[in-house]
Every structure is written in structure tokens, then in C-alpha cells.
Amino acid sequence: MAKTVLNDWGISKCRDIGAIVFNLIEYNVFSKTENDQLDDFAEIYTFDEAFVKPFQPKKANPAAVARKD
């Protein structure tokens, strides 16, 4: 559900989260160090890797399914 909601909000990659963070920094809601930069959020993971794959059903072992002792 998270990926669906984030995509609906126009957030589809880590860099989009970085843009939100840096906007909050600009408005003094967050702060940063001199080493922090938007590129810190570039391509850390894909949203499919984070929000889809961990929740997909595990594939059954075909040999175990065929045995059915």
C-alpha cells in the first residue's frame, strides 16, 4: 500500500524523498551539516525492492509440492 500512496503523491524514488527533506531544510524545519547533499538520496533502492518484493508470496518448491507425502 505504501508504494501506491507514495506514487499517487508523485513520489517514486529515493531522490524524491531527498527533495522533500531538502525543502524542509530550506524552510528551517530540518537542519543539515555542510556534508549533507541531495545526492545522498540518489538511487539507494528502488521502491519495488523496498515496498513490493518483501511482501510477495514465497515461491513454492516444485519438488516439495509434487511429493505431498
mmCIF file of the N, C-alpha and C atoms, coordinates in Angstrom:
data_MODEL
# 
_entry.id   MODEL 
# 
loop_
_atom_site.group_PDB 
_atom_site.id 
_atom_site.type_symbol 
_atom_site.label_atom_id 
_atom_site.label_alt_id 
_atom_site.label_comp_id 
_atom_site.label_asym_id 
_atom_site.label_entity_id 
_atom_site.label_seq_id 
_atom_site.pdbx_PDB_ins_code 
_atom_site.Cartn_x 
_atom_site.Cartn_y 
_atom_site.Cartn_z 
_atom_site.occupancy 
_atom_site.B_iso_or_equiv 
_atom_site.pdbx_formal_charge 
_atom_site.auth_seq_id 
_atom_site.auth_comp_id 
_atom_site.auth_asym_id 
_atom_site.auth_atom_id 
_atom_site.pdbx_PDB_model_num 
ATOM 1   N N  . MET A 1 1  ? 0.819  -1.189  0.000  1.00 0.00 ? 1  MET A N  1 
ATOM 2   C CA . MET A 1 1  ? 0.000  0.000   0.000  1.00 0.00 ? 1  MET A CA 1 
ATOM 3   C C  . MET A 1 1  ? 0.871  1.266   0.000  1.00 0.00 ? 1  MET A C  1 
ATOM 4   N N  . ALA A 1 2  ? 2.027  1.204   0.671  1.00 0.00 ? 2  ALA A N  1 
ATOM 5   C CA . ALA A 1 2  ? 2.905  2.383   0.752  1.00 0.00 ? 2  ALA A CA 1 
ATOM 6   C C  . ALA A 1 2  ? 3.325  2.858   -0.635 1.00 0.00 ? 2  ALA A C  1 
ATOM 7   N N  . LYS A 1 3  ? 3.725  1.917   -1.491 1.00 0.00 ? 3  LYS A N  1 
ATOM 8   C CA . LYS A 1 3  ? 4.164  2.299   -2.841 1.00 0.00 ? 3  LYS A CA 1 
ATOM 9   C C  . LYS A 1 3  ? 3.026  2.965   -3.610 1.00 0.00 ? 3  LYS A C  1 
ATOM 10  N N  . THR A 1 4  ? 1.820  2.453   -3.467 1.00 0.00 ? 4  THR A N  1 
ATOM 11  C CA . THR A 1 4  ? 0.658  3.022   -4.149 1.00 0.00 ? 4  THR A CA 1 
ATOM 12  C C  . THR A 1 4  ? 0.407  4.453   -3.687 1.00 0.00 ? 4  THR A C  1 
ATOM 13  N N  . VAL A 1 5  ? 0.441  4.675   -2.394 1.00 0.00 ? 5  VAL A N  1 
ATOM 14  C CA . VAL A 1 5  ? 0.195  6.020   -1.849 1.00 0.00 ? 5  VAL A CA 1 
ATOM 15  C C  . VAL A 1 5  ? 1.304  6.974   -2.265 1.00 0.00 ? 5  VAL A C  1 
ATOM 16  N N  . LEU A 1 6  ? 2.562  6.550   -2.114 1.00 0.00 ? 6  LEU A N  1 
ATOM 17  C CA . LEU A 1 6  ? 3.682  7.423   -2.494 1.00 0.00 ? 6  LEU A CA 1 
ATOM 18  C C  . LEU A 1 6  ? 3.628  7.757   -3.982 1.00 0.00 ? 6  LEU A C  1 
ATOM 19  N N  . ASN A 1 7  ? 3.344  6.770   -4.823 1.00 0.00 ? 7  ASN A N  1 
ATOM 20  C CA . ASN A 1 7  ? 3.228  7.035   -6.259 1.00 0.00 ? 7  ASN A CA 1 
ATOM 21  C C  . ASN A 1 7  ? 2.100  8.022   -6.547 1.00 0.00 ? 7  ASN A C  1 
ATOM 22  N N  . ASP A 1 8  ? 0.997  7.887   -5.834 1.00 0.00 ? 8  ASP A N  1 
ATOM 23  C CA . ASP A 1 8  ? -0.118 8.817   -6.005 1.00 0.00 ? 8  ASP A CA 1 
ATOM 24  C C  . ASP A 1 8  ? 0.290  10.242  -5.664 1.00 0.00 ? 8  ASP A C  1 
ATOM 25  N N  . TRP A 1 9  ? 1.194  10.379  -4.708 1.00 0.00 ? 9  TRP A N  1 
ATOM 26  C CA . TRP A 1 9  ? 1.702  11.697  -4.314 1.00 0.00 ? 9  TRP A CA 1 
ATOM 27  C C  . TRP A 1 9  ? 2.836  12.181  -5.223 1.00 0.00 ? 9  TRP A C  1 
ATOM 28  N N  . GLY A 1 10 ? 3.209  11.371  -6.225 1.00 0.00 ? 10 GLY A N  1 
ATOM 29  C CA . GLY A 1 10 ? 4.285  11.754  -7.142 1.00 0.00 ? 10 GLY A CA 1 
ATOM 30  C C  . GLY A 1 10 ? 5.670  11.406  -6.621 1.00 0.00 ? 10 GLY A C  1 
ATOM 31  N N  . ILE A 1 11 ? 5.723  10.528  -5.630 1.00 0.00 ? 11 ILE A N  1 
ATOM 32  C CA . ILE A 1 11 ? 6.998  10.118  -5.042 1.00 0.00 ? 11 ILE A CA 1 
ATOM 33  C C  . ILE A 1 11 ? 7.263  8.695   -5.507 1.00 0.00 ? 11 ILE A C  1 
ATOM 34  N N  . SER A 1 12 ? 8.284  8.529   -6.358 1.00 0.00 ? 12 SER A N  1 
ATOM 35  C CA . SER A 1 12 ? 8.515  7.207   -6.930 1.00 0.00 ? 12 SER A CA 1 
ATOM 36  C C  . SER A 1 12 ? 9.957  6.727   -6.798 1.00 0.00 ? 12 SER A C  1 
ATOM 37  N N  . LYS A 1 13 ? 10.808 7.529   -6.179 1.00 0.00 ? 13 LYS A N  1 
ATOM 38  C CA . LYS A 1 13 ? 12.200 7.114   -5.999 1.00 0.00 ? 13 LYS A CA 1 
ATOM 39  C C  . LYS A 1 13 ? 12.801 7.826   -4.788 1.00 0.00 ? 13 LYS A C  1 
ATOM 40  N N  . CYS A 1 14 ? 13.923 7.314   -4.329 1.00 0.00 ? 14 CYS A N  1 
ATOM 41  C CA . CYS A 1 14 ? 14.571 7.865   -3.131 1.00 0.00 ? 14 CYS A CA 1 
ATOM 42  C C  . CYS A 1 14 ? 14.896 9.348   -3.281 1.00 0.00 ? 14 CYS A C  1 
ATOM 43  N N  . ARG A 1 15 ? 15.279 9.744   -4.465 1.00 0.00 ? 15 ARG A N  1 
ATOM 44  C CA . ARG A 1 15 ? 15.632 11.152  -4.686 1.00 0.00 ? 15 ARG A CA 1 
ATOM 45  C C  . ARG A 1 15 ? 14.425 12.068  -4.415 1.00 0.00 ? 15 ARG A C  1 
ATOM 46  N N  . ASP A 1 16 ? 13.216 11.575  -4.653 1.00 0.00 ? 16 ASP A N  1 
ATOM 47  C CA . ASP A 1 16 ? 12.015 12.366  -4.356 1.00 0.00 ? 16 ASP A CA 1 
ATOM 48  C C  . ASP A 1 16 ? 11.909 12.623  -2.846 1.00 0.00 ? 16 ASP A C  1 
ATOM 49  N N  . ILE A 1 17 ? 12.262 11.622  -2.044 1.00 0.00 ? 17 ILE A N  1 
ATOM 50  C CA . ILE A 1 17 ? 12.278 11.800  -0.594 1.00 0.00 ? 17 ILE A CA 1 
ATOM 51  C C  . ILE A 1 17 ? 13.329 12.843  -0.231 1.00 0.00 ? 17 ILE A C  1 
ATOM 52  N N  . GLY A 1 18 ? 14.476 12.772  -0.880 1.00 0.00 ? 18 GLY A N  1 
ATOM 53  C CA . GLY A 1 18 ? 15.529 13.762  -0.659 1.00 0.00 ? 18 GLY A CA 1 
ATOM 54  C C  . GLY A 1 18 ? 15.062 15.174  -0.972 1.00 0.00 ? 18 GLY A C  1 
ATOM 55  N N  . ALA A 1 19 ? 14.295 15.328  -2.035 1.00 0.00 ? 19 ALA A N  1 
ATOM 56  C CA . ALA A 1 19 ? 13.771 16.651  -2.390 1.00 0.00 ? 19 ALA A CA 1 
ATOM 57  C C  . ALA A 1 19 ? 12.856 17.185  -1.292 1.00 0.00 ? 19 ALA A C  1 
ATOM 58  N N  . ILE A 1 20 ? 12.056 16.291  -0.715 1.00 0.00 ? 20 ILE A N  1 
ATOM 59  C CA . ILE A 1 20 ? 11.180 16.706  0.394  1.00 0.00 ? 20 ILE A CA 1 
ATOM 60  C C  . ILE A 1 20 ? 12.031 17.140  1.583  1.00 0.00 ? 20 ILE A C  1 
ATOM 61  N N  . VAL A 1 21 ? 13.031 16.340  1.918  1.00 0.00 ? 21 VAL A N  1 
ATOM 62  C CA . VAL A 1 21 ? 13.911 16.658  3.046  1.00 0.00 ? 21 VAL A CA 1 
ATOM 63  C C  . VAL A 1 21 ? 14.586 18.014  2.822  1.00 0.00 ? 21 VAL A C  1 
ATOM 64  N N  . PHE A 1 22 ? 15.112 18.233  1.635  1.00 0.00 ? 22 PHE A N  1 
ATOM 65  C CA . PHE A 1 22 ? 15.821 19.484  1.381  1.00 0.00 ? 22 PHE A CA 1 
ATOM 66  C C  . PHE A 1 22 ? 14.878 20.688  1.315  1.00 0.00 ? 22 PHE A C  1 
ATOM 67  N N  . ASN A 1 23 ? 13.635 20.476  0.935  1.00 0.00 ? 23 ASN A N  1 
ATOM 68  C CA . ASN A 1 23 ? 12.652 21.557  1.039  1.00 0.00 ? 23 ASN A CA 1 
ATOM 69  C C  . ASN A 1 23 ? 12.389 21.897  2.504  1.00 0.00 ? 23 ASN A C  1 
ATOM 70  N N  . LEU A 1 24 ? 12.305 20.880  3.343  1.00 0.00 ? 24 LEU A N  1 
ATOM 71  C CA . LEU A 1 24 ? 12.109 21.119  4.776  1.00 0.00 ? 24 LEU A CA 1 
ATOM 72  C C  . LEU A 1 24 ? 13.327 21.808  5.396  1.00 0.00 ? 24 LEU A C  1 
ATOM 73  N N  . ILE A 1 25 ? 14.507 21.503  4.900  1.00 0.00 ? 25 ILE A N  1 
ATOM 74  C CA . ILE A 1 25 ? 15.720 22.199  5.346  1.00 0.00 ? 25 ILE A CA 1 
ATOM 75  C C  . ILE A 1 25 ? 15.643 23.672  4.956  1.00 0.00 ? 25 ILE A C  1 
ATOM 76  N N  . GLU A 1 26 ? 15.223 23.929  3.732  1.00 0.00 ? 26 GLU A N  1 
ATOM 77  C CA . GLU A 1 26 ? 15.123 25.309  3.234  1.00 0.00 ? 26 GLU A CA 1 
ATOM 78  C C  . GLU A 1 26 ? 14.175 26.137  4.102  1.00 0.00 ? 26 GLU A C  1 
ATOM 79  N N  . TYR A 1 27 ? 13.129 25.505  4.627  1.00 0.00 ? 27 TYR A N  1 
ATOM 80  C CA . TYR A 1 27 ? 12.156 26.221  5.455  1.00 0.00 ? 27 TYR A CA 1 
ATOM 81  C C  . TYR A 1 27 ? 12.454 26.092  6.952  1.00 0.00 ? 27 TYR A C  1 
ATOM 82  N N  . ASN A 1 28 ? 13.689 25.668  7.265  1.00 0.00 ? 28 ASN A N  1 
ATOM 83  C CA . ASN A 1 28 ? 14.179 25.568  8.637  1.00 0.00 ? 28 ASN A CA 1 
ATOM 84  C C  . ASN A 1 28 ? 13.376 24.616  9.519  1.00 0.00 ? 28 ASN A C  1 
ATOM 85  N N  . VAL A 1 29 ? 12.737 23.641  8.912  1.00 0.00 ? 29 VAL A N  1 
ATOM 86  C CA . VAL A 1 29 ? 12.061 22.602  9.690  1.00 0.00 ? 29 VAL A CA 1 
ATOM 87  C C  . VAL A 1 29 ? 13.099 21.550  10.089 1.00 0.00 ? 29 VAL A C  1 
ATOM 88  N N  . PHE A 1 30 ? 13.996 21.217  9.172  1.00 0.00 ? 30 PHE A N  1 
ATOM 89  C CA . PHE A 1 30 ? 15.124 20.324  9.415  1.00 0.00 ? 30 PHE A CA 1 
ATOM 90  C C  . PHE A 1 30 ? 16.396 21.140  9.286  1.00 0.00 ? 30 PHE A C  1 
ATOM 91  N N  . SER A 1 31 ? 17.483 20.567  9.745  1.00 0.00 ? 31 SER A N  1 
ATOM 92  C CA . SER A 1 31 ? 18.791 21.212  9.538  1.00 0.00 ? 31 SER A CA 1 
ATOM 93  C C  . SER A 1 31 ? 19.706 20.194  8.875  1.00 0.00 ? 31 SER A C  1 
ATOM 94  N N  . LYS A 1 32 ? 20.843 20.661  8.433  1.00 0.00 ? 32 LYS A N  1 
ATOM 95  C CA . LYS A 1 32 ? 21.800 19.779  7.777  1.00 0.00 ? 32 LYS A CA 1 
ATOM 96  C C  . LYS A 1 32 ? 23.209 20.181  8.145  1.00 0.00 ? 32 LYS A C  1 
ATOM 97  N N  . THR A 1 33 ? 24.123 19.271  7.889  1.00 0.00 ? 33 THR A N  1 
ATOM 98  C CA . THR A 1 33 ? 25.536 19.592  8.065  1.00 0.00 ? 33 THR A CA 1 
ATOM 99  C C  . THR A 1 33 ? 26.083 20.069  6.730  1.00 0.00 ? 33 THR A C  1 
ATOM 100 N N  . GLU A 1 34 ? 27.279 20.530  6.736  1.00 0.00 ? 34 GLU A N  1 
ATOM 101 C CA . GLU A 1 34 ? 27.881 21.002  5.481  1.00 0.00 ? 34 GLU A CA 1 
ATOM 102 C C  . GLU A 1 34 ? 28.145 19.851  4.517  1.00 0.00 ? 34 GLU A C  1 
ATOM 103 N N  . ASN A 1 35 ? 28.144 18.623  5.018  1.00 0.00 ? 35 ASN A N  1 
ATOM 104 C CA . ASN A 1 35 ? 28.386 17.460  4.164  1.00 0.00 ? 35 ASN A CA 1 
ATOM 105 C C  . ASN A 1 35 ? 27.115 16.876  3.564  1.00 0.00 ? 35 ASN A C  1 
ATOM 106 N N  . ASP A 1 36 ? 25.957 17.259  4.060  1.00 0.00 ? 36 ASP A N  1 
ATOM 107 C CA . ASP A 1 36 ? 24.699 16.722  3.551  1.00 0.00 ? 36 ASP A CA 1 
ATOM 108 C C  . ASP A 1 36 ? 24.379 17.309  2.187  1.00 0.00 ? 36 ASP A C  1 
ATOM 109 N N  . GLN A 1 37 ? 23.916 16.437  1.293  1.00 0.00 ? 37 GLN A N  1 
ATOM 110 C CA . GLN A 1 37 ? 23.555 16.892  -0.047 1.00 0.00 ? 37 GLN A CA 1 
ATOM 111 C C  . GLN A 1 37 ? 22.438 16.025  -0.619 1.00 0.00 ? 37 GLN A C  1 
ATOM 112 N N  . LEU A 1 38 ? 21.752 16.559  -1.580 1.00 0.00 ? 38 LEU A N  1 
ATOM 113 C CA . LEU A 1 38 ? 20.634 15.852  -2.203 1.00 0.00 ? 38 LEU A CA 1 
ATOM 114 C C  . LEU A 1 38 ? 21.073 14.514  -2.796 1.00 0.00 ? 38 LEU A C  1 
ATOM 115 N N  . ASP A 1 39 ? 22.275 14.461  -3.317 1.00 0.00 ? 39 ASP A N  1 
ATOM 116 C CA . ASP A 1 39 ? 22.774 13.215  -3.913 1.00 0.00 ? 39 ASP A CA 1 
ATOM 117 C C  . ASP A 1 39 ? 22.888 12.076  -2.901 1.00 0.00 ? 39 ASP A C  1 
ATOM 118 N N  . ASP A 1 40 ? 22.842 12.392  -1.611 1.00 0.00 ? 40 ASP A N  1 
ATOM 119 C CA . ASP A 1 40 ? 22.839 11.341  -0.587 1.00 0.00 ? 40 ASP A CA 1 
ATOM 120 C C  . ASP A 1 40 ? 21.609 10.444  -0.730 1.00 0.00 ? 40 ASP A C  1 
ATOM 121 N N  . PHE A 1 41 ? 20.584 10.932  -1.395 1.00 0.00 ? 41 PHE A N  1 
ATOM 122 C CA . PHE A 1 41 ? 19.336 10.193  -1.572 1.00 0.00 ? 41 PHE A CA 1 
ATOM 123 C C  . PHE A 1 41 ? 19.223 9.520   -2.940 1.00 0.00 ? 41 PHE A C  1 
ATOM 124 N N  . ALA A 1 42 ? 20.238 9.656   -3.755 1.00 0.00 ? 42 ALA A N  1 
ATOM 125 C CA . ALA A 1 42 ? 20.174 9.151   -5.131 1.00 0.00 ? 42 ALA A CA 1 
ATOM 126 C C  . ALA A 1 42 ? 20.277 7.634   -5.186 1.00 0.00 ? 42 ALA A C  1 
ATOM 127 N N  . GLU A 1 43 ? 19.281 7.006   -5.743 1.00 0.00 ? 43 GLU A N  1 
ATOM 128 C CA . GLU A 1 43 ? 19.286 5.579   -6.086 1.00 0.00 ? 43 GLU A CA 1 
ATOM 129 C C  . GLU A 1 43 ? 19.778 4.679   -4.954 1.00 0.00 ? 43 GLU A C  1 
ATOM 130 N N  . ILE A 1 44 ? 19.266 4.849   -3.763 1.00 0.00 ? 44 ILE A N  1 
ATOM 131 C CA . ILE A 1 44 ? 19.625 3.977   -2.650 1.00 0.00 ? 44 ILE A CA 1 
ATOM 132 C C  . ILE A 1 44 ? 18.982 2.607   -2.857 1.00 0.00 ? 44 ILE A C  1 
ATOM 133 N N  . TYR A 1 45 ? 17.727 2.590   -3.231 1.00 0.00 ? 45 TYR A N  1 
ATOM 134 C CA . TYR A 1 45 ? 16.998 1.366   -3.550 1.00 0.00 ? 45 TYR A CA 1 
ATOM 135 C C  . TYR A 1 45 ? 15.823 1.750   -4.427 1.00 0.00 ? 45 TYR A C  1 
ATOM 136 N N  . THR A 1 46 ? 15.239 0.759   -5.095 1.00 0.00 ? 46 THR A N  1 
ATOM 137 C CA . THR A 1 46 ? 14.029 1.036   -5.858 1.00 0.00 ? 46 THR A CA 1 
ATOM 138 C C  . THR A 1 46 ? 12.835 0.818   -4.936 1.00 0.00 ? 46 THR A C  1 
ATOM 139 N N  . PHE A 1 47 ? 11.752 1.469   -5.224 1.00 0.00 ? 47 PHE A N  1 
ATOM 140 C CA . PHE A 1 47 ? 10.562 1.307   -4.404 1.00 0.00 ? 47 PHE A CA 1 
ATOM 141 C C  . PHE A 1 47 ? 10.007 -0.112  -4.520 1.00 0.00 ? 47 PHE A C  1 
ATOM 142 N N  . ASP A 1 48 ? 10.206 -0.779  -5.662 1.00 0.00 ? 48 ASP A N  1 
ATOM 143 C CA . ASP A 1 48 ? 9.788  -2.174  -5.776 1.00 0.00 ? 48 ASP A CA 1 
ATOM 144 C C  . ASP A 1 48 ? 10.579 -3.046  -4.795 1.00 0.00 ? 48 ASP A C  1 
ATOM 145 N N  . GLU A 1 49 ? 11.900 -2.796  -4.686 1.00 0.00 ? 49 GLU A N  1 
ATOM 146 C CA . GLU A 1 49 ? 12.728 -3.560  -3.749 1.00 0.00 ? 49 GLU A CA 1 
ATOM 147 C C  . GLU A 1 49 ? 12.282 -3.354  -2.305 1.00 0.00 ? 49 GLU A C  1 
ATOM 148 N N  . ALA A 1 50 ? 11.868 -2.156  -1.983 1.00 0.00 ? 50 ALA A N  1 
ATOM 149 C CA . ALA A 1 50 ? 11.523 -1.833  -0.604 1.00 0.00 ? 50 ALA A CA 1 
ATOM 150 C C  . ALA A 1 50 ? 10.076 -2.122  -0.246 1.00 0.00 ? 50 ALA A C  1 
ATOM 151 N N  . PHE A 1 51 ? 9.167  -1.867  -1.161 1.00 0.00 ? 51 PHE A N  1 
ATOM 152 C CA . PHE A 1 51 ? 7.747  -1.903  -0.817 1.00 0.00 ? 51 PHE A CA 1 
ATOM 153 C C  . PHE A 1 51 ? 6.932  -3.008  -1.486 1.00 0.00 ? 51 PHE A C  1 
ATOM 154 N N  . VAL A 1 52 ? 7.535  -3.742  -2.429 1.00 0.00 ? 52 VAL A N  1 
ATOM 155 C CA . VAL A 1 52 ? 6.785  -4.790  -3.121 1.00 0.00 ? 52 VAL A CA 1 
ATOM 156 C C  . VAL A 1 52 ? 7.398  -6.174  -2.856 1.00 0.00 ? 52 VAL A C  1 
ATOM 157 N N  . LYS A 1 53 ? 8.652  -6.355  -3.229 1.00 0.00 ? 53 LYS A N  1 
ATOM 158 C CA . LYS A 1 53 ? 9.282  -7.678  -3.154 1.00 0.00 ? 53 LYS A CA 1 
ATOM 159 C C  . LYS A 1 53 ? 9.215  -8.319  -1.764 1.00 0.00 ? 53 LYS A C  1 
ATOM 160 N N  . PRO A 1 54 ? 9.446  -7.586  -0.671 1.00 0.00 ? 54 PRO A N  1 
ATOM 161 C CA . PRO A 1 54 ? 9.389  -8.248  0.644  1.00 0.00 ? 54 PRO A CA 1 
ATOM 162 C C  . PRO A 1 54 ? 8.010  -8.800  0.999  1.00 0.00 ? 54 PRO A C  1 
ATOM 163 N N  . PHE A 1 55 ? 6.986  -8.358  0.312  1.00 0.00 ? 55 PHE A N  1 
ATOM 164 C CA . PHE A 1 55 ? 5.619  -8.753  0.660  1.00 0.00 ? 55 PHE A CA 1 
ATOM 165 C C  . PHE A 1 55 ? 4.981  -9.708  -0.340 1.00 0.00 ? 55 PHE A C  1 
ATOM 166 N N  . GLN A 1 56 ? 5.739  -10.108 -1.354 1.00 0.00 ? 56 GLN A N  1 
ATOM 167 C CA . GLN A 1 56 ? 5.218  -11.064 -2.327 1.00 0.00 ? 56 GLN A CA 1 
ATOM 168 C C  . GLN A 1 56 ? 5.268  -12.467 -1.732 1.00 0.00 ? 56 GLN A C  1 
ATOM 169 N N  . PRO A 1 57 ? 4.329  -13.323 -2.115 1.00 0.00 ? 57 PRO A N  1 
ATOM 170 C CA . PRO A 1 57 ? 4.349  -14.704 -1.611 1.00 0.00 ? 57 PRO A CA 1 
ATOM 171 C C  . PRO A 1 57 ? 5.632  -15.416 -2.031 1.00 0.00 ? 57 PRO A C  1 
ATOM 172 N N  . LYS A 1 58 ? 6.106  -16.256 -1.167 1.00 0.00 ? 58 LYS A N  1 
ATOM 173 C CA . LYS A 1 58 ? 7.290  -17.066 -1.494 1.00 0.00 ? 58 LYS A CA 1 
ATOM 174 C C  . LYS A 1 58 ? 6.894  -18.090 -2.542 1.00 0.00 ? 58 LYS A C  1 
ATOM 175 N N  . LYS A 1 59 ? 7.805  -18.346 -3.469 1.00 0.00 ? 59 LYS A N  1 
ATOM 176 C CA . LYS A 1 59 ? 7.540  -19.364 -4.494 1.00 0.00 ? 59 LYS A CA 1 
ATOM 177 C C  . LYS A 1 59 ? 7.694  -20.737 -3.860 1.00 0.00 ? 59 LYS A C  1 
ATOM 178 N N  . ALA A 1 60 ? 6.770  -21.606 -4.164 1.00 0.00 ? 60 ALA A N  1 
ATOM 179 C CA . ALA A 1 60 ? 6.811  -22.964 -3.630 1.00 0.00 ? 60 ALA A CA 1 
ATOM 180 C C  . ALA A 1 60 ? 7.886  -23.760 -4.326 1.00 0.00 ? 60 ALA A C  1 
ATOM 181 N N  . ASN A 1 61 ? 8.503  -24.665 -3.592 1.00 0.00 ? 61 ASN A N  1 
ATOM 182 C CA . ASN A 1 61 ? 9.483  -25.595 -4.160 1.00 0.00 ? 61 ASN A CA 1 
ATOM 183 C C  . ASN A 1 61 ? 8.712  -26.638 -4.966 1.00 0.00 ? 61 ASN A C  1 
ATOM 184 N N  . PRO A 1 62 ? 8.890  -26.694 -6.286 1.00 0.00 ? 62 PRO A N  1 
ATOM 185 C CA . PRO A 1 62 ? 8.107  -27.625 -7.122 1.00 0.00 ? 62 PRO A CA 1 
ATOM 186 C C  . PRO A 1 62 ? 8.250  -29.078 -6.672 1.00 0.00 ? 62 PRO A C  1 
ATOM 187 N N  . ALA A 1 63 ? 9.419  -29.492 -6.218 1.00 0.00 ? 63 ALA A N  1 
ATOM 188 C CA . ALA A 1 63 ? 9.622  -30.862 -5.777 1.00 0.00 ? 63 ALA A CA 1 
ATOM 189 C C  . ALA A 1 63 ? 8.811  -31.163 -4.527 1.00 0.00 ? 63 ALA A C  1 
ATOM 190 N N  . ALA A 1 64 ? 8.755  -30.211 -3.606 1.00 0.00 ? 64 ALA A N  1 
ATOM 191 C CA . ALA A 1 64 ? 8.011  -30.397 -2.365 1.00 0.00 ? 64 ALA A CA 1 
ATOM 192 C C  . ALA A 1 64 ? 6.505  -30.451 -2.645 1.00 0.00 ? 64 ALA A C  1 
ATOM 193 N N  . VAL A 1 65 ? 6.040  -29.662 -3.588 1.00 0.00 ? 65 VAL A N  1 
ATOM 194 C CA . VAL A 1 65 ? 4.616  -29.643 -3.932 1.00 0.00 ? 65 VAL A CA 1 
ATOM 195 C C  . VAL A 1 65 ? 4.225  -30.966 -4.579 1.00 0.00 ? 65 VAL A C  1 
ATOM 196 N N  . ALA A 1 66 ? 5.079  -31.508 -5.436 1.00 0.00 ? 66 ALA A N  1 
ATOM 197 C CA . ALA A 1 66 ? 4.782  -32.750 -6.150 1.00 0.00 ? 66 ALA A CA 1 
ATOM 198 C C  . ALA A 1 66 ? 4.756  -33.954 -5.216 1.00 0.00 ? 66 ALA A C  1 
ATOM 199 N N  . ARG A 1 67 ? 5.566  -33.938 -4.156 1.00 0.00 ? 67 ARG A N  1 
ATOM 200 C CA . ARG A 1 67 ? 5.643  -35.093 -3.238 1.00 0.00 ? 67 ARG A CA 1 
ATOM 201 C C  . ARG A 1 67 ? 4.380  -35.294 -2.428 1.00 0.00 ? 67 ARG A C  1 
ATOM 202 N N  . LYS A 1 68 ? 3.926  -34.318 -1.778 1.00 0.00 ? 68 LYS A N  1 
ATOM 203 C CA . LYS A 1 68 ? 2.725  -34.370 -0.910 1.00 0.00 ? 68 LYS A CA 1 
ATOM 204 C C  . LYS A 1 68 ? 2.593  -35.716 -0.203 1.00 0.00 ? 68 LYS A C  1 
ATOM 205 N N  . ASP A 1 69 ? 3.519  -36.009 0.685  1.00 0.00 ? 69 ASP A N  1 
ATOM 206 C CA . ASP A 1 69 ? 3.536  -37.274 1.423  1.00 0.00 ? 69 ASP A CA 1 
ATOM 207 C C  . ASP A 1 69 ? 2.295  -37.507 2.186  1.00 0.00 ? 69 ASP A C  1 
# 
